[in-house]
Structures are given as structure tokens and as C-alpha cells.
Amino acid sequence: MLKTLPVPQHQTTASNVLINAIQSRLPIKISGLVENWPASQWTFELLKAKIGAKKVKVLLDIPQAGGILPGGQDKYEHIMTFTEFIEHAQCIKAPPCYLGFLRIHELIQDHTLDLDFSSLTPKSLEPTDTRLWIGSANTCSGLHSDLKDNVFAQILGRKRVFLVPFEQTGLVYPFIDNIVNSQVDPENYSYHKFPKFISADVMETILEPGDILFIPRGWWHYLRSLAPSISINHWFGKPVPDFTYLCLLANLGPRYIKQTVMDLIRYSLLNCQYRQDFFFSPPSTGERLFNLLRHGDFSRRNNPTI
């Protein structure tokens, strides 16, 4: 069932509302919370003036739907200057392109203070990680689940977002070899192919410039740019426990368990290479199970903060 993500009413301060949402483990969208950030003034022209000649690795000519990259992510990677990338991103007729998963200092020196997520999230000893995402219209993350809590800030442009609770993972048809990526495209899904998805509690919202979205850890989320955009996200807090993933795998059933064991052998013991068919993919579930058995950490290579 599709629901509109609730917006807080009669709030004292927006930051307090966000902290309360984080503590209650519920997603929330808040407007105007980052208007005092220098980063809220970023534009494509400003960034081109600062870093235009810098070479960057981008994804070009990517599919518009589903967030799947047929042939693997490597197939879409290209090196160009930042200015060339922005001009491509602003071209209405060009296929979608993306520059993502960058730490701020990797692109813009001395600008980490342009944003301050520490004032928006609870104090914690857990490591955090902040990433930058710049892309054209119609870039699409695909429906996926993250390891940690996520505060997502929209700086420029607009994005459409869908959210599904983590406990409804069985309704979103995870890929058999990677249980944190879903086969369902919430904007264009087939009832005959994915009939259980109609029972999922799907929330929808549009992020405007200056909006903050809290996505609790594990919650499935799908983001598609409606215009060329700049976004920043911040992962924080404790990760989804290993035991939770093992229970999830068991609940998904024998087909998933069999594939996971086969992939454990294929990608770890036989040292085969896993093809990344999603944006910035985590390892296969089989590799993650191998990491749990060998290193005691199911998410050893899926934790962006390490």
C-alpha cells in the first residue's frame, strides 16, 4: 500500500524532531534543516569554478530503470574532467550519468565544514561516513537496504523516494545472490512477477533542495533524480547485526541458502570475481557469509565507515 511519508507538525526545533525520529526508528522528512550550511549554496557553476579541471571517474550512459547495471558497473565507468561531466549531466537528451559514493575531500578540498551532520545525529562511538552524489536527471539507485542509519540531504534538484520497512524484506524479492538489493522497481513493477509487493507498506516522498530524510538502518529505499542534482548522505550508528542477516537469509528459504553456499565457494574459496550489477554493490551474500565464518563479521566489506 502506497503512503505519503509523514511530515512533522507543530515541531519545536527541526533538529529535535530528527533526533526523536532516529530514536524511534522511523523515517522522516524535514525541510529547511540545512539552510545554514554553506553546502546548501552549492550549484553546478560554483563547483565547476572550484574543481572544473579535476579528473573524476563517473558512470555514463546508465539505464534509467531499476538501478541495475547489466554487464557490471565497470562497463559504465569513464574518466573525464568534472566540467565535462557536469555539462553531460545537464544535457537533456543525454542518457543518465552519475558521480557518486565520493567522500567530500576526494572532490573538494577544505570543504568538509560546509556541512555538519554531527549536530543532527546522536553522539556515538561508532564510526561515521559522509558521501557525495552528483548526477543527471533519471539516475536511479534501485531498491536496496543499507547497513547503517542514514541521514540524506538534498542540496540541488529533486528526488523521488520510496521506502519499505526492513521487516518486510520478504515482500520486496531480494536478488538470490545479494539479499540487500531488490528485484522490484517501485515505479514500474509487475504484479504478476512480484505479487507479494502489493502487500508491502510503501512510503513515498519528493525531496526538494534543503530537505533532510532519515532512513533507518535496514529500511529498503529507492531514489530517482527528477532533475540534475547534488545530494549528500551520512551513515552513522550501530550496523545491522550479523544475526539479523542470518535470520533474514533463513526466512528467505532454501533457494537463497543454497545460492549463498554456492557463492561462498565460488567467490571466496575458488577466488572468482563477483560482478557488480548494482550501484556501488556490496559483496555477494556468499562472500559475506565467508567473512562471517573466517573473520567474525558478515559485513566486513560492506561497512562504508571502515
C-alpha positions as CSV (number, residue, x, y, z in Angstrom):
1,M,0.0,0.0,0.0
2,L,1.5,3.4,-1.0
3,K,1.6,6.0,1.7
4,T,2.9,9.6,1.8
5,L,5.8,9.9,4.2
6,P,4.5,12.0,7.1
7,V,5.9,15.5,7.7
8,P,6.2,16.7,11.3
9,Q,3.7,19.2,12.5
10,H,4.0,21.7,15.5
11,Q,7.7,20.9,15.9
12,T,9.8,22.7,18.5
13,T,13.0,22.6,16.6
14,A,13.6,20.6,13.4
15,S,16.8,19.1,14.9
16,N,14.9,17.8,17.9
17,V,12.3,16.2,15.6
18,L,15.0,14.5,13.7
19,I,16.7,13.2,16.9
20,N,13.3,11.9,18.1
21,A,12.8,10.1,14.8
22,I,16.2,8.5,15.0
23,Q,15.4,7.2,18.5
24,S,12.0,5.9,17.4
25,R,13.5,4.1,14.4
26,L,11.0,5.7,12.0
27,P,11.8,7.5,8.7
28,I,11.0,11.2,8.5
29,K,11.5,14.2,6.1
30,I,12.3,17.6,7.4
31,S,12.5,20.8,5.4
32,G,14.9,23.7,5.8
33,L,17.2,21.9,8.3
34,V,20.4,22.6,6.3
35,E,19.7,26.1,5.0
36,N,22.5,27.4,7.2
37,W,25.1,25.1,5.7
38,P,27.5,26.6,3.1
39,A,26.8,23.4,1.1
40,S,23.2,24.4,0.7
41,Q,24.5,27.2,-1.6
42,W,26.4,24.8,-3.9
43,T,25.5,25.0,-7.6
44,F,27.0,23.3,-10.7
45,E,28.5,26.6,-11.8
46,L,30.1,27.1,-8.3
47,L,31.6,23.6,-8.3
48,K,32.9,23.9,-11.8
49,A,34.7,27.1,-10.9
50,K,36.4,25.3,-8.0
51,I,37.2,21.9,-9.4
52,G,36.4,22.0,-13.1
53,A,39.7,20.6,-14.4
54,K,39.9,17.8,-11.9
55,K,39.7,14.3,-13.4
56,V,36.9,12.2,-12.0
57,K,35.6,8.6,-12.5
58,V,31.9,8.7,-13.5
59,L,29.2,6.3,-14.7
60,L,28.0,7.2,-18.2
61,D,25.0,6.0,-20.3
62,I,23.4,4.1,-17.4
63,P,19.9,2.6,-17.6
64,Q,17.1,4.7,-16.3
65,A,15.1,2.0,-14.6
66,G,15.7,-0.2,-11.6
67,G,19.2,0.7,-10.6
68,I,20.6,-2.4,-12.3
69,L,23.8,-2.2,-14.4
70,P,23.7,-5.0,-17.0
71,G,27.3,-6.2,-17.6
72,G,28.6,-4.8,-14.3
73,Q,29.5,-1.4,-13.0
74,D,32.9,-1.4,-14.7
75,K,31.3,-1.3,-18.1
76,Y,29.9,2.2,-17.4
77,E,33.0,3.8,-15.8
78,H,34.7,6.6,-17.6
79,I,37.4,9.2,-16.8
80,M,36.7,12.9,-17.7
81,T,37.1,16.3,-16.2
82,F,34.5,17.5,-13.7
83,T,33.4,20.2,-16.1
84,E,32.8,17.7,-18.9
85,F,30.8,15.6,-16.5
86,I,28.6,18.5,-15.4
87,E,27.9,19.5,-19.0
88,H,26.9,15.9,-19.7
89,A,24.7,15.8,-16.6
90,Q,22.9,19.0,-17.7
91,C,22.2,17.8,-21.3
92,I,18.6,16.9,-21.5
93,K,19.0,14.5,-24.4
94,A,22.0,12.6,-22.9
95,P,21.5,9.2,-21.1
96,P,21.8,9.4,-17.3
97,C,25.2,9.8,-15.7
98,Y,26.4,9.6,-12.1
99,L,29.3,10.7,-9.9
100,G,28.7,9.0,-6.5
101,F,30.0,7.4,-3.3
102,L,32.7,10.1,-3.0
103,R,33.9,11.4,0.3
104,I,33.8,15.2,0.2
105,H,37.6,15.7,0.4
106,E,38.1,13.5,-2.6
107,L,36.5,16.1,-4.8
108,I,36.5,19.4,-2.9
109,Q,39.5,20.2,-0.7
110,D,38.9,22.1,2.6
111,H,35.1,22.0,2.3
112,T,34.2,19.3,4.8
113,L,33.0,22.1,7.2
114,D,30.4,23.1,4.5
115,L,28.2,20.5,6.2
116,D,27.8,19.4,9.8
117,F,25.9,16.2,10.4
118,S,27.2,15.9,13.9
119,S,24.7,18.4,15.1
120,L,21.8,16.4,13.6
121,T,22.7,12.9,14.9
122,P,23.1,11.4,18.4
123,K,26.5,11.2,19.9
124,S,28.1,7.8,19.4
125,L,31.4,6.0,19.4
126,E,30.5,4.2,16.2
127,P,32.4,5.5,13.1
128,T,30.5,7.6,10.6
129,D,30.9,8.2,6.9
130,T,29.7,11.1,4.6
131,R,29.3,10.7,0.9
132,L,28.6,13.0,-2.1
133,W,26.3,12.1,-5.0
134,I,26.0,14.2,-8.2
135,G,24.1,13.2,-11.2
136,S,21.8,13.9,-14.1
137,A,18.0,13.5,-14.2
138,N,16.8,9.9,-14.1
139,T,19.7,8.4,-12.1
140,C,18.2,5.7,-10.1
141,S,19.6,3.8,-7.0
142,G,17.3,0.8,-7.3
143,L,15.5,-0.5,-4.2
144,H,18.2,-1.5,-1.7
145,S,18.9,-1.8,2.0
146,D,21.9,-0.1,3.9
147,L,23.9,-1.4,6.8
148,K,23.6,1.8,9.0
149,D,21.3,4.6,9.8
150,N,21.3,7.3,7.0
151,V,20.6,11.0,7.1
152,F,20.2,12.1,3.4
153,A,20.4,15.8,2.5
154,Q,19.1,17.1,-0.8
155,I,21.3,20.1,-1.9
156,L,20.2,20.8,-5.5
157,G,17.5,19.3,-7.7
158,R,14.7,17.0,-6.7
159,K,14.5,13.3,-6.0
160,R,11.6,10.8,-5.7
161,V,12.0,8.3,-2.9
162,F,10.2,5.1,-1.9
163,L,10.7,3.4,1.5
164,V,9.8,-0.1,2.7
165,P,10.3,-1.4,6.3
166,F,13.2,-3.9,6.8
167,E,10.9,-6.4,8.4
168,Q,9.0,-6.7,5.1
169,T,12.1,-7.9,3.2
170,G,10.2,-11.0,2.1
171,L,7.8,-8.8,0.1
172,V,10.5,-6.9,-1.9
173,Y,12.0,-10.0,-3.7
174,P,15.7,-9.6,-2.9
175,F,18.1,-10.9,-5.6
176,I,19.0,-14.5,-4.8
177,D,22.7,-13.8,-4.7
178,N,22.6,-10.4,-3.0
179,I,19.9,-10.0,-0.3
180,V,20.3,-6.3,0.2
181,N,19.2,-5.4,-3.4
182,S,15.6,-5.9,-4.6
183,Q,14.4,-7.0,-8.0
184,V,11.3,-4.7,-7.7
185,D,11.2,-1.4,-9.4
186,P,8.5,0.5,-7.3
187,E,7.7,2.9,-10.1
188,N,7.2,0.2,-12.8
189,Y,6.7,-3.2,-11.1
190,S,4.9,-6.2,-12.4
191,Y,2.1,-7.6,-10.2
192,H,2.3,-11.0,-12.0
193,K,6.0,-11.2,-11.4
194,F,6.1,-9.8,-7.9
195,P,2.6,-10.3,-6.4
196,K,3.7,-10.0,-2.7
197,F,4.9,-6.5,-3.2
198,I,1.4,-5.2,-3.3
199,S,1.2,-6.0,0.4
200,A,4.2,-4.0,1.4
201,D,3.9,-0.7,3.3
202,V,5.5,1.5,0.7
203,M,6.1,5.2,1.7
204,E,6.7,7.8,-1.0
205,T,8.1,11.4,-0.8
206,I,9.7,14.0,-3.0
207,L,12.9,15.6,-1.7
208,E,13.3,19.3,-2.5
209,P,16.5,21.3,-2.1
210,G,17.1,21.8,1.7
211,D,15.2,18.7,2.7
212,I,16.6,16.1,5.1
213,L,15.5,12.4,5.0
214,F,16.2,10.0,7.8
215,I,16.3,6.4,6.6
216,P,16.6,3.9,9.5
217,R,19.2,1.1,9.1
218,G,17.9,-1.8,7.0
219,W,14.9,0.1,5.6
220,W,14.6,-0.5,1.9
221,H,14.9,2.7,-0.2
222,Y,14.7,3.7,-3.8
223,L,15.8,7.1,-5.1
224,R,15.4,8.6,-8.6
225,S,16.5,12.1,-9.6
226,L,13.8,14.2,-11.2
227,A,16.4,16.8,-12.3
228,P,20.2,17.2,-12.3
229,S,21.0,17.0,-8.6
230,I,23.5,17.2,-5.8
231,S,22.9,15.1,-2.6
232,I,24.9,14.3,0.5
233,N,24.3,11.3,2.8
234,H,25.7,10.5,6.2
235,W,25.9,6.9,7.6
236,F,26.1,6.6,11.4
237,G,25.2,4.5,14.4
238,K,25.4,0.7,15.0
239,P,25.2,-1.5,11.9
240,V,22.5,-4.2,11.3
241,P,23.7,-7.2,13.5
242,D,25.1,-10.3,11.8
243,F,22.5,-12.4,13.5
244,T,19.7,-10.3,11.9
245,Y,21.1,-11.1,8.4
246,L,21.4,-14.8,9.2
247,C,17.8,-14.8,10.3
248,L,16.8,-12.9,7.1
249,L,18.6,-15.5,5.0
250,A,16.9,-18.4,6.8
251,N,13.5,-16.7,6.3
252,L,14.0,-16.3,2.6
253,G,14.3,-20.0,2.3
254,P,16.2,-22.9,0.8
255,R,16.8,-21.3,-2.7
256,Y,18.6,-18.4,-1.1
257,I,20.5,-20.6,1.3
258,K,21.7,-22.9,-1.5
259,Q,22.8,-20.0,-3.6
260,T,24.7,-18.4,-0.7
261,V,26.6,-21.6,0.0
262,M,27.4,-21.9,-3.7
263,D,28.6,-18.3,-3.8
264,L,30.7,-18.8,-0.7
265,I,32.6,-21.5,-2.5
266,R,32.7,-19.6,-5.9
267,Y,33.8,-16.1,-4.8
268,S,35.9,-16.9,-1.7
269,L,37.3,-20.4,-1.8
270,L,37.7,-20.5,-5.6
271,N,38.6,-16.8,-5.7
272,C,36.2,-16.0,-8.6
273,Q,35.3,-12.3,-9.2
274,Y,31.8,-11.1,-8.3
275,R,30.3,-8.8,-10.9
276,Q,28.8,-5.6,-9.6
277,D,25.5,-5.4,-11.3
278,F,24.2,-2.7,-8.9
279,F,25.4,0.8,-8.0
280,F,28.4,0.5,-5.7
281,S,27.4,-3.1,-4.8
282,P,28.2,-4.8,-1.6
283,P,29.8,-8.2,-1.9
284,S,27.5,-11.2,-2.7
285,T,25.8,-12.8,0.3
286,G,28.0,-15.8,-0.1
287,E,31.2,-13.7,0.3
288,R,29.6,-12.0,3.3
289,L,28.9,-15.4,4.9
290,F,32.5,-16.4,4.3
291,N,33.7,-13.2,6.0
292,L,31.5,-14.1,9.0
293,L,32.9,-17.6,9.2
294,R,36.5,-16.5,8.7
295,H,36.6,-13.0,10.3
296,G,33.5,-13.0,12.5
297,D,32.0,-10.1,10.5
298,F,29.2,-10.6,8.0
299,S,29.5,-7.0,6.8
300,R,33.3,-6.8,6.8
301,R,33.4,-5.4,3.2
302,N,30.0,-3.7,3.3
303,N,30.6,-1.1,6.0
304,P,31.3,2.2,4.3
305,T,32.6,3.7,7.6
306,I,35.6,1.3,7.8
